[in-house]
Amino acid sequence: MKKNIRDLQLNEIEEVMSLMGEPKFRAMQIFAWLCKGIEDFDEMQNVPLNLRKKLDEEFFIGFFRPAEVQISALDGTRKYLFVLKDGNAVESVFMKYKYGNTICVSSQVGCRMGCRFCASTLAGLVRNLSPGEMVQQLLAAEKDTGEKINHIVVMGSGEPFDNYENVASFIKIVTDSAGIGLSMRNITVSTCGIIPNIHRFAKDFPQVNLAISLHSPTDKGRSEIMPVNKKYPVKELIEACRKYTEETSRRITFEYTLVRGVNDNEEHAAMLASLLKGMRCHVNLIPLNKVEETGLETTVRKQAGKFLEALEKRNIAATIRRELGDDIDGACGQLRLKTMAKSAQKK
């Protein structure tokens, strides 16, 4: 069975060239073409025909085009639904900021973490995405928009640290100066708190930004909305985060989705401030992007403001996230979920 050549890092393509009896420099040529988003080996103009034929015998070039694109009339945010080679679907989001363009990349088809507020976990985990399938999301968005993407957040469908090896390979591919060449500081990976891989990430990628999906300052509250807390409770998670900041000298971001009547009062804010006291961190407050199936409601803007003030007066750096794509299916997994529902109705 042919393999997706986009899954390979530059050093892995060098190994393929060695096995094929080809000079090492051919690997850099091939890698550079792949990072330009080509879809056929014959587009590799400076690669000999006989080598292109050999590559085509063993590999395919993975690519996909959007099956559906939702474009926000408010801010130009684009929500993509990509159909994969095996018929599964994933989402990506293209967002415009003053500092450049960002893509939110999915790392899995579905998710098994079971967070109550998230649409991507409602149908469970189907499979991990390969490194190349993550790269393809970036390349497809650049091709669709005609614009360069400067930042990546691995915050789409799936839990990145539940697919650690492939996410790690993806980061190495997109930061390689021989290809896309993104700065590691322009990449953020978000996790629900798989502690062993937080320690691993600190050693493997000390320059890549880390975000923790926290969403509650207590074990009781967090376990109710995030089942992962039963395995990795708040105290142990925060200890791991403190160690991460000490080892990397990097600030850590805590994502905190505000859910009405669940985790959004000033007492929650006070407990959160106490929990994070003295840590090099920033709290990103996120008004819940409502998903009908969850039965949860978003916090009113005034209450979000009070929560922010309660953190700031306790010397915790925090902001309320700018809401992008409010008029489209902006939450993780929403568009895929709707597409799955439509398909089921047709059957």
C-alpha positions as CSV (number, residue, x, y, z in Angstrom):
1,M,0.0,0.0,0.0
2,K,1.3,3.5,-0.9
3,K,2.2,5.8,1.9
4,N,1.5,9.6,2.2
5,I,4.8,11.2,1.5
6,R,3.6,14.4,3.3
7,D,3.9,12.4,6.6
8,L,7.7,12.4,6.3
9,Q,10.1,14.8,7.8
10,L,13.1,15.9,5.8
11,N,15.5,13.4,7.5
12,E,13.0,10.6,6.7
13,I,12.9,11.6,3.0
14,E,16.7,11.6,3.1
15,E,16.5,8.0,4.3
16,V,14.2,7.1,1.4
17,M,16.7,8.7,-1.1
18,S,19.5,6.6,0.4
19,L,17.5,3.4,-0.1
20,M,16.7,4.4,-3.6
21,G,20.4,5.1,-4.4
22,E,19.7,8.8,-4.9
23,P,21.9,11.7,-3.7
24,K,20.9,13.3,-0.4
25,F,20.2,16.8,-1.9
26,R,17.2,15.3,-3.8
27,A,15.4,15.0,-0.4
28,M,15.6,18.8,0.2
29,Q,14.2,19.4,-3.3
30,I,11.3,17.0,-2.7
31,F,10.6,18.4,0.7
32,A,10.5,22.0,-0.6
33,W,8.0,21.0,-3.3
34,L,5.8,19.3,-0.8
35,C,5.7,22.4,1.4
36,K,4.6,24.5,-1.5
37,G,1.4,22.4,-1.7
38,I,1.9,20.5,-4.9
39,E,-0.5,17.6,-5.6
40,D,1.4,15.5,-8.2
41,F,5.0,14.3,-8.4
42,D,5.2,15.6,-12.0
43,E,5.0,19.2,-10.6
44,M,8.5,18.7,-9.1
45,Q,10.2,20.3,-12.1
46,N,13.9,20.0,-10.9
47,V,13.5,16.3,-9.9
48,P,14.4,13.7,-12.6
49,L,11.6,11.8,-14.3
50,N,13.0,8.4,-13.2
51,L,13.0,9.5,-9.6
52,R,9.5,10.9,-9.9
53,K,8.4,7.5,-11.2
54,K,10.1,5.7,-8.3
55,L,8.4,8.0,-5.8
56,D,5.0,7.4,-7.5
57,E,5.4,3.7,-7.1
58,E,5.8,3.9,-3.3
59,F,4.0,7.1,-2.3
60,F,1.1,9.3,-2.9
61,I,0.9,13.0,-2.2
62,G,-1.9,13.6,0.2
63,F,-4.0,16.6,-0.5
64,F,-7.6,17.7,0.0
65,R,-9.8,20.6,-0.9
66,P,-12.6,22.0,1.3
67,A,-15.8,20.1,1.1
68,E,-17.5,23.0,2.7
69,V,-16.4,26.5,3.6
70,Q,-18.3,28.9,5.9
71,I,-17.1,32.5,5.7
72,S,-18.0,35.0,8.5
73,A,-19.5,38.2,7.2
74,L,-18.4,39.8,10.4
75,D,-14.6,39.3,10.4
76,G,-13.6,37.0,7.4
77,T,-13.1,33.9,9.6
78,R,-13.3,30.8,7.5
79,K,-14.4,27.4,8.8
80,Y,-13.4,24.5,6.6
81,L,-14.7,21.0,6.5
82,F,-12.2,18.7,4.8
83,V,-13.1,15.1,3.7
84,L,-10.1,12.8,4.1
85,K,-9.0,9.9,1.8
86,D,-11.0,7.4,3.9
87,G,-14.2,9.4,3.9
88,N,-13.8,10.8,7.4
89,A,-14.1,14.6,7.9
90,V,-12.2,17.2,10.0
91,E,-12.4,20.9,10.5
92,S,-10.0,23.8,10.4
93,V,-10.5,27.5,11.1
94,F,-8.6,30.4,9.3
95,M,-8.6,33.6,11.4
96,K,-7.2,37.0,10.6
97,Y,-5.5,39.1,13.3
98,K,-3.5,42.3,13.3
99,Y,-0.3,40.3,13.8
100,G,-1.0,37.9,10.9
101,N,-3.1,34.9,9.9
102,T,-3.7,32.0,12.1
103,I,-5.0,28.5,11.4
104,C,-6.6,26.3,14.0
105,V,-5.7,22.7,13.2
106,S,-7.4,19.5,14.2
107,S,-5.3,16.6,15.4
108,Q,-7.9,13.8,15.5
109,V,-11.1,12.7,13.8
110,G,-13.4,13.2,16.8
111,C,-12.1,12.9,20.4
112,R,-12.4,10.5,23.3
113,M,-11.8,13.1,26.1
114,G,-15.6,13.6,26.7
115,C,-15.5,17.3,27.6
116,R,-19.2,18.3,28.1
117,F,-19.0,21.7,26.3
118,C,-17.2,20.4,23.2
119,A,-18.9,19.2,20.0
120,S,-15.9,17.3,18.6
121,T,-16.2,14.6,21.4
122,L,-19.9,13.9,21.0
123,A,-19.4,11.1,18.5
124,G,-16.2,9.8,20.2
125,L,-12.8,9.2,18.7
126,V,-12.6,7.7,15.2
127,R,-8.8,7.9,14.6
128,N,-5.7,10.0,14.9
129,L,-4.7,12.3,12.1
130,S,-1.3,11.7,10.5
131,P,1.4,14.5,10.4
132,G,0.7,15.0,6.7
133,E,-3.1,15.4,7.2
134,M,-2.3,18.2,9.7
135,V,0.1,19.8,7.2
136,Q,-2.6,19.5,4.5
137,Q,-5.0,21.6,6.5
138,L,-2.5,24.5,6.5
139,L,-1.7,24.2,2.8
140,A,-5.3,23.9,1.8
141,A,-6.3,27.0,3.7
142,E,-3.4,29.0,2.2
143,K,-4.4,27.8,-1.3
144,D,-8.0,28.7,-0.7
145,T,-7.3,32.2,0.8
146,G,-4.3,33.0,-1.3
147,E,-2.7,34.3,2.0
148,K,0.3,33.2,4.0
149,I,-0.4,31.7,7.4
150,N,2.0,32.9,10.1
151,H,0.6,31.1,13.2
152,I,-0.7,27.7,14.1
153,V,-2.9,26.7,17.0
154,V,-3.4,23.0,17.5
155,M,-6.8,23.5,19.2
156,G,-9.2,22.0,16.7
157,S,-11.0,18.7,17.0
158,G,-9.1,16.1,19.1
159,E,-6.7,16.0,22.0
160,P,-3.2,16.7,20.6
161,F,-1.4,14.9,23.5
162,D,-3.5,11.8,22.8
163,N,-1.8,11.8,19.4
164,Y,1.6,13.0,20.6
165,E,4.0,11.3,18.1
166,N,2.1,12.6,15.0
167,V,1.7,16.1,16.5
168,A,5.4,16.2,17.3
169,S,6.2,15.2,13.7
170,F,3.8,17.8,12.3
171,I,5.6,20.5,14.4
172,K,9.0,19.4,13.0
173,I,7.7,19.5,9.4
174,V,6.2,22.9,9.6
175,T,9.1,24.5,11.4
176,D,11.9,23.0,9.2
177,S,13.6,26.0,7.4
178,A,13.9,23.9,4.3
179,G,10.1,24.1,3.8
180,I,7.4,26.1,5.5
181,G,9.8,27.4,8.1
182,L,7.4,28.7,10.8
183,S,8.9,29.8,14.1
184,M,8.3,27.4,17.0
185,R,7.2,30.5,19.0
186,N,4.4,31.0,16.5
187,I,2.8,27.6,17.3
188,T,0.5,26.8,20.3
189,V,-0.6,23.4,21.3
190,S,-3.5,23.0,23.6
191,T,-4.1,20.0,25.9
192,C,-6.8,19.0,28.4
193,G,-4.0,18.0,30.8
194,I,-2.4,14.7,30.0
195,I,0.4,15.2,32.5
196,P,3.1,12.7,31.3
197,N,3.1,14.4,27.9
198,I,3.3,17.9,29.4
199,H,6.6,16.8,30.9
200,R,7.6,15.3,27.6
201,F,6.6,18.4,25.6
202,A,8.7,20.7,27.9
203,K,11.8,18.7,26.9
204,D,10.9,18.2,23.2
205,F,9.6,21.6,22.3
206,P,10.6,24.2,24.9
207,Q,10.0,27.0,22.4
208,V,6.5,26.0,21.4
209,N,3.6,27.6,23.3
210,L,1.5,25.4,25.6
211,A,-2.1,26.0,26.5
212,I,-4.0,24.1,29.2
213,S,-7.8,23.6,29.0
214,L,-8.6,24.1,32.7
215,H,-12.2,25.4,32.8
216,S,-12.6,24.9,36.6
217,P,-10.5,25.6,39.7
218,T,-11.8,22.6,41.6
219,D,-11.7,18.8,41.1
220,K,-15.5,18.5,41.6
221,G,-16.3,21.2,39.1
222,R,-13.7,20.1,36.6
223,S,-14.6,16.4,36.8
224,E,-18.2,17.2,36.0
225,I,-17.3,18.9,32.7
226,M,-13.9,17.2,31.9
227,P,-13.7,13.5,32.7
228,V,-9.9,13.6,32.2
229,N,-9.7,15.3,35.6
230,K,-10.5,12.0,37.3
231,K,-7.2,10.6,36.0
232,Y,-5.2,13.9,36.2
233,P,-6.7,16.0,39.0
234,V,-6.3,19.7,39.4
235,K,-3.5,19.7,42.0
236,E,-1.3,17.3,40.0
237,L,-2.0,19.2,36.8
238,I,-1.0,22.6,38.3
239,E,2.1,21.1,39.8
240,A,3.0,19.8,36.3
241,C,2.4,23.3,34.9
242,R,4.6,25.0,37.5
243,K,7.4,22.5,36.6
244,Y,6.8,23.3,32.9
245,T,7.3,27.0,33.4
246,E,10.4,26.4,35.5
247,E,12.0,24.1,33.0
248,T,11.2,26.2,29.9
249,S,11.1,29.8,31.3
250,R,8.0,30.2,29.2
251,R,4.6,31.6,30.1
252,I,1.7,29.1,30.1
253,T,-1.8,29.9,29.0
254,F,-4.8,28.6,30.8
255,E,-8.0,28.3,28.7
256,Y,-11.1,28.9,30.7
257,T,-14.5,28.5,29.0
258,L,-17.1,30.4,30.9
259,V,-20.3,28.4,31.2
260,R,-23.3,30.1,32.8
261,G,-24.1,28.9,36.3
262,V,-21.3,26.3,36.2
263,N,-17.9,28.0,36.5
264,D,-18.5,31.7,36.0
265,N,-19.1,33.4,39.4
266,E,-16.6,35.6,41.3
267,E,-16.0,32.8,43.8
268,H,-14.7,30.6,41.0
269,A,-12.5,33.5,39.9
270,A,-11.1,33.9,43.4
271,M,-10.3,30.1,43.6
272,L,-8.7,30.3,40.2
273,A,-6.5,33.2,41.2
274,S,-5.4,31.3,44.3
275,L,-4.6,28.2,42.3
276,L,-2.4,30.1,39.8
277,K,-0.8,32.6,42.2
278,G,2.9,33.1,41.5
279,M,2.9,31.2,38.2
280,R,4.2,32.7,35.0
281,C,0.8,32.4,33.2
282,H,-2.1,34.1,31.4
283,V,-5.8,33.2,31.6
284,N,-7.7,33.2,28.3
285,L,-11.4,33.6,29.2
286,I,-13.6,32.1,26.5
287,P,-17.4,32.8,26.4
288,L,-18.9,29.4,25.6
289,N,-19.6,28.8,21.9
290,K,-23.0,27.2,22.3
291,V,-23.5,23.6,21.1
292,E,-27.2,22.7,21.2
293,E,-26.5,19.0,22.1
294,T,-24.7,19.9,25.3
295,G,-27.5,21.8,27.0
296,L,-24.9,24.4,28.3
297,E,-25.4,28.1,28.1
298,T,-22.8,30.8,27.6
299,T,-22.0,33.4,30.2
300,V,-23.5,36.9,29.6
301,R,-20.9,39.5,28.7
302,K,-21.4,41.5,31.9
303,Q,-20.6,38.4,34.0
304,A,-17.5,37.7,31.9
305,G,-16.3,41.2,32.6
306,K,-16.8,40.7,36.4
307,F,-14.9,37.4,36.2
308,L,-12.0,39.2,34.5
309,E,-12.0,42.0,37.0
310,A,-11.9,39.5,39.9
311,L,-8.8,37.9,38.4
312,E,-7.1,41.2,37.6
313,K,-7.5,42.6,41.1
314,R,-5.8,39.5,42.4
315,N,-2.8,40.1,40.0
316,I,-3.7,37.3,37.5
317,A,-3.1,38.4,33.8
318,A,-6.2,37.6,31.9
319,T,-8.2,38.6,28.8
320,I,-11.5,37.8,27.3
321,R,-10.9,36.1,24.0
322,R,-12.0,38.1,20.9
323,E,-14.9,36.2,19.5
324,L,-14.4,35.3,15.8
325,G,-16.8,33.7,13.4
326,D,-19.8,34.3,15.6
327,D,-22.1,33.9,12.7
328,I,-20.8,30.6,11.5
329,D,-20.3,27.1,13.2
330,G,-17.2,28.3,15.1
331,A,-17.0,25.7,17.9
332,C,-14.8,22.7,17.5
333,G,-16.7,19.9,15.8
334,Q,-19.9,21.8,15.1
335,L,-19.7,21.7,11.3
336,R,-18.6,18.1,11.2
337,L,-21.4,17.1,13.6
338,K,-24.0,18.9,11.4
339,T,-22.6,17.1,8.3
340,M,-22.8,13.7,10.0
341,A,-26.4,14.4,11.0
342,K,-27.4,15.3,7.5
343,S,-25.7,12.1,6.2
344,A,-27.6,10.0,8.7
345,Q,-30.9,11.6,7.6
346,K,-30.3,10.7,4.0
347,K,-29.7,7.1,4.9
